[in-house]
């Protein structure tokens, strides 16, 4: 066994010699289960097969984790450590990563675990299989952040940032950038706190000048840590948002726009809806022209047609001078309501009801028919069944009214949903029902008027 395994499995004096065990500093009891595991792995035979033992151990650990049996998982884990002495070099090289993932999961949830126990385990694992050093350091830092230990997390990342191991370090350049970026995120947190403090000071006060200089120092360090990562293809939302906020604060609008534009449009980066959301919100703050805003949201629509910004997209299209945008505005509303998560969105139904009336009164029947043709076989059951009519009227009468209007326009006055809602006696909606019936009779696409 390695020194690492021996340290973990060192027995205490009061233990029964027949059952060697270990106690961690947090009080977890971790019996030596090698004989038991070997017995199970070989179905009671005395044969000691190393591979069968470790394989059985791993299976028992996985089962215990699935059942949230943290103490049992910890016990099996201490037997599994013998994998570090496996004669198979491939298994031996892969072992540190497996041990770290399983062990950190156990220590994170074990009721008797502590930060000190986790720290000790992480520090040991960093030095077993050097290629895992950066990954473990980063995950260790995130664990410390979860426990509010920002200074310890920052020190951990600073140590990892300077890690080098011969020629192998070049292959982990991306991980080093990620470590630096997380360090930058911590620096951003400090910067944002100083920004809040600065907003509470008088600009003529000497303390304002000092705080402003400290903020600038932090922003410079942070920008260096962010810039390398966000030029690497990937999804870097929290880093990009933080970096752009700092650039905007110091008036570098061009720099912020360049970062967001590259993040959204660079083909080397994976498709990311948030990238287009960030760019749109930035351009909106800049009061960019409507056409520019439409062009950004048009791409977002192609990626996520049910995104909450689609109703805003519809409003922009409706205000446009281009007829093709007006047509797209109808497509967007139908697209939103195609998704189950949007079926109760009263704003979407209000917009569709209003827009259908406007479009049909404006002699654009073909637009509506084009959208409806691909939906007429499934929307009636999806939105306009008798069940939904009764349920919607009971839960939200305003929603039921808007849906009934749309149902009547698309399916005619014989639609079950329309019939049920329009027959309800409601004093507040009585006049609206009367007007709805007239409009449906005159403009429904089932029997369009002259």
C-alpha positions, -999 to +999 in steps of 0.1 A: +000+000+000+011+036-006+018+061+022-014+077+013-034+046+018-015+037+050-023+071+065-060+067+058-062+032+070-040+034+101-059+015+129-065+029+163-053+011+194-088+005+209-100-013+179-106-051+179-076-067+162-100-090+144-115-059+126-089-034+117-104+001+113-097+038+112-112+069+126-110+103+108-106+135+127-143+141+122-152+108+140-161+087+109-156+050+115-140+033+085-136-005+090-111-025+069-133-045+045-108-061+022-115-097+034-153-091+032-151-076-003-129-104-016-153-129-002-182-113-019-163-109-052-153-145-053-186-158-039-170-171-006-139-187-022-105-181-007-090-170-039-076-135-037-080-119-070-069-083-069-089-072-100-121-088-087-116-072-053-113-037-066-140-041-092-164-054-065-154-025-043-162+000-070-196-015-076-204-014-039-194+022-037-215+032-067-245+014-052-240+030-018-238+065-035-270+059-054-288+050-022-271+079-003-255+055+022-225+077+028-210+058+058-211+025+039-196+042+008-168+056+030-161+021+043-159+005+009-138+035-003-110+027+021-108-007+006-109+006-029-077+026-023-057-005-030-063+002-067-033+026-064-011-005-062-027-023-092-002-040-115-021-027-145-005+006-153-036+019-171-058+012-141-032+027-118-031+059-138-068+063-139-073+055-102-065+090-087-093+107-107-118+080-098-108+081-061-111+119-061-145+120-077-159+093-054-142+104-023-151+141-027-187+131-032-187+110-001-170+137+020-193+164+007-225+146+019-213+125+049-230+138+080-198+136+101-175+151+075-160+186+079-141+212+060-109+200+076-115+164+065-122+175+029-092+198+028-069+170+040-083+146+014-080+172-014-044+181-005-034+145-005-051+138-038-034+167-056-001+150-052-012+116-065-013+116-103+000+151-110-022+155-141-052+158-118-037+187-097-054+215-115-088+198-117-087+190-080-075+224-071-104+240-090-130+218-075-115+222-040-118+260-045-154+257-055-160+236-023-144+263-002-165+290-019-197+270-011-187+272+025-181+310+023-143+306+026-133+331-001-098+339+011-089+302+013-104+296-021-084+325-035-051+311-020-060+277-034-064+291-069-032+312-066-012+281-058-028+262-087-022+291-111+016+287-107+015+250-110+040+235-135+052+200-141+077+197-168+064+194-204+030+181-192+019+216-182+014+227-218-013+201-223-033+217-194-032+253-206-069+254-209-073+243-173-048+269-162-069+296-180-100+283-162-082+285-128-071+321-136-107+330-146-122+317-114-095+337-095-107+366-116-143+359-105-133+362-069-115+394-077-147+406-094-166+398-062-142+421-043-145+447-070-183+447-069-183+451-031-160+481-035-182+495-063-212+494-038-191+511-012-180+538-037-216+545-046-223+555-010-194+580-008-193+616-018-172+622-049-154+651-032-144+630-003-108+618-001-120+583+007-138+583-027-105+588-045-088+560-025-117+536-030-117+544-067-080+536-071-084+503-052-113+494-075-093+501-106-064+480-093-088+451-088-104+456-122-071+455-140-061+422-123-095+407-130-095+417-167-062+399-172-076+367-157-108+369-177-095+380-211-075+348-218-104+325-211-131+342-230-110+341-262-110+303-259-141+286-275-165+276-247-195+287-226-182+313-202-214+331-191-205+343-156-170+354-167-183+373-197-211+390-177-186+401-150-160+413-175-186+433-195-199+450-163-165+462-155-158+474-190-191+494-190-184+508-156-151+523-168-168+536-200-152+511-224-184+506-245-165+496-276-146+470-256-177+456-241-195+455-274-166+437-290-165+410-263-202+404-265-203+404-303-174+378-305-191+357-278-224+356-297-212+354-333-178+337-334-184+304-352-156+287-331-179+291-300-207+266-293-243+278-299-253+297-267-287+315-263-273+335-233-247+350-255-274+366-277-293+377-246-263+395-232-256+412-265-293+423-268-295+437-233-262+456-239-275+471-272-308+479-255-289+498-228-270+516-255-304+525-271-294+508-304-317+511-334-347+488-336-333+470-366-302+461-347-322+447-318-344+427-342-313+412-358-300+399-325-334+385-313-340+369-347-310+346-340-322+339-304-356+330-319-340+304-341-322+288-311-350+291-284-384+301-299-400+299-265-375+323-248-391+349-225-377+377-248-398+365-277-428+386-266-405+416-266-393+405-300-429+404-312-434+440-300-403+451-319-415+434-351-450+448-347-435+484-346-413+478-376-421+494-410-414+462-429-442+439-438-420+409-435-414+418-399-451+420-393-455+385-408-426+372-386-443+387-356-473+363-361-449+334-365-431+343-333-464+342-312-474+309-326-439+296-319-441+306-283-474+289-277-462+257-293-444+249-260-461+234-230-444+257-206-461+287-223-497+275-225-507+295-194-489+327-206-518+351-207-496+379-223-488+356-252-526+348-257-535+385-254-509+394-280-521+366-304-558+375-300-551+412-307-527+404-336-551+379-352-578+405-352-555+432-366-541+409-393-574+394-404-590+429-406-560+439-426-566+413-453-536+390-444-556+358-442-528+339-459-504+346-431-527+331-405-535+301-427-498+294-433-492+292-396-524+273-388-520+246-415-490+230-396-509+232-363-545+224-371-541+187-363-527+191-328-534+226-314-571+218-309-563+190-285-533+207-271-550+241-263-587+240-271-602+208-256-633+207-234-610+198-205-589+229-209-620+251-213-633+240-179-599+241-163-589+275-176-623+291-168-620+278-132-584+289-127-581+321-148-611+336-165-591+363-182-568+337-198-599+316-208-614+347-225-582+353-246-579+317-256-616+315-265-611+344-288-581+328-305-600+294-307-629+311-324-608+329-349-589+297-358-616+270-355-649+289-358-678+293-334-683+255-334-651+250-314-658+233-281-635+257-262-652+287-277-687+274-271-680+265-235-664+299-226-688+320-246-718+305-228-705+314-193-724+341-175-699+366-162-710+401-154-676+418-160-669+399-192-704+400-206-698+429-230-665+414-241-681+381-249-707+398-270-680+417-290-660+385-293-688+366-309-693+393-335-657+394-344-654+356-346-685+354-368-671+381-391-633+373-392-628+336-384-606+318-409-631+289-410-658+310-426-642+344-435-665+372-442-668+390-475 
